[in-house]
Amino acid sequence: DGKLVKIENGVTVTVYDEVEKEIKKDLPTRSHARRQMLKVLNPVVEVPADAAGKKKNTKEVDLVAKLFDEYAPKYATRKGGYTRIVKIGQRKGDAAMTVVLELV
């Protein structure tokens, strides 16, 4: 099971432990969300154990603690490919491709 990631305004990242609902967005929005998520995850993988200096400039302390404590060890050995975009289908109305962005 991948973790579902929601990016609001390109800055705030909310990571859900369990997928309670699907966040459906069009493909360009999720592609932008994927690029923003990679900016968040790439520095996390290379951070030493005492990461206090990296944590102080963030708004969401709980999310940062979760990224450093739970997700960083999981992705430490990965060279890339942290996210997955799953295509769901076309949205009614404007026929835009809807997708879900997950952490692998």
matplotlib code that plots the C-alpha trace (Angstrom):
import matplotlib.pyplot as plt

x = [0.0, 1.3, 0.7, -1.6, -0.2, -2.1, -0.4, -2.2, -1.1, 2.2, 3.6, 1.6, 2.0, -0.3, 0.6, -2.2, -1.3, -4.3, -6.2, -9.5, -10.6, -9.3, -8.1, -8.9, -7.3, -6.4, -3.1, -1.3, -2.1, -0.8, 2.3, 3.0, 2.3, 4.8, 7.5, 6.8, 6.9, 10.2, 11.6, 10.4, 11.6, 15.1, 16.6, 15.0, 16.8, 20.2, 19.7, 21.9, 20.2, 20.2, 18.2, 17.3, 18.6, 16.4, 13.3, 13.2, 12.3, 9.1, 5.5, 4.2, 6.3, 4.3, 4.7, 8.5, 8.9, 6.9, 9.0, 12.3, 11.4, 9.2, 9.7, 13.3, 14.6, 12.2, 13.5, 17.2, 18.2, 16.1, 17.8, 14.5, 11.0, 9.4, 6.0, 3.5, 0.7, -2.3, -4.6, -8.3, -10.1, -11.7, -13.6, -17.1, -17.7, -14.3, -13.0, -9.7, -7.7, -7.9, -5.1, -4.1, -0.6, 0.8, 4.1, 5.5]
y = [0.0, 3.4, 6.5, 9.1, 12.6, 15.8, 19.0, 22.2, 25.5, 23.7, 24.1, 22.3, 18.5, 16.2, 12.5, 10.1, 6.9, 5.1, 5.9, 7.1, 8.9, 9.3, 12.8, 13.0, 15.8, 16.3, 15.1, 18.5, 19.2, 15.9, 16.1, 19.4, 17.8, 15.0, 17.5, 19.4, 16.1, 15.1, 18.5, 17.5, 13.9, 14.2, 16.3, 14.0, 10.9, 12.6, 14.1, 12.8, 11.4, 14.7, 16.9, 19.7, 22.4, 21.2, 21.0, 24.5, 26.3, 24.3, 25.1, 21.6, 20.1, 16.9, 16.2, 16.9, 14.5, 11.9, 12.4, 12.2, 9.4, 7.1, 7.7, 8.7, 5.2, 3.6, 5.6, 5.7, 3.0, 4.1, 6.0, 7.5, 6.6, 7.8, 8.5, 6.8, 8.4, 6.1, 7.1, 6.7, 7.9, 10.9, 13.4, 14.2, 17.7, 18.7, 15.2, 15.9, 12.8, 12.2, 10.6, 9.7, 10.5, 7.9, 7.4, 4.1]
z = [0.0, -1.0, 1.1, -0.3, -0.6, -1.0, -1.9, -1.3, -2.9, -3.9, -0.4, 2.3, 2.3, 4.2, 4.4, 5.3, 7.1, 5.8, 2.6, 3.9, 0.7, -2.7, -3.8, -7.4, -9.4, -13.1, -14.5, -14.7, -11.1, -9.8, -12.0, -10.3, -6.9, -7.8, -8.5, -5.3, -3.3, -4.8, -3.6, -0.1, -0.2, -1.8, 1.1, 3.7, 2.4, 2.8, 6.3, 9.2, 12.3, 14.2, 11.8, 14.1, 11.8, 8.9, 11.1, 12.5, 9.2, 8.6, 9.4, 10.1, 12.8, 13.0, 9.3, 9.4, 12.4, 10.5, 7.3, 9.3, 11.6, 9.5, 5.8, 5.6, 6.8, 4.4, 1.4, 2.5, 0.1, -2.9, -5.6, -6.8, -7.7, -4.4, -5.9, -8.2, -10.3, -10.8, -13.6, -12.6, -15.7, -17.2, -15.1, -16.1, -17.4, -18.9, -19.6, -17.8, -16.9, -13.1, -11.2, -7.6, -6.3, -3.9, -2.0, -3.1]

ax = plt.figure().add_subplot(projection="3d")
ax.plot(x, y, z, "-o")
ax.set_aspect("equal")
plt.show()
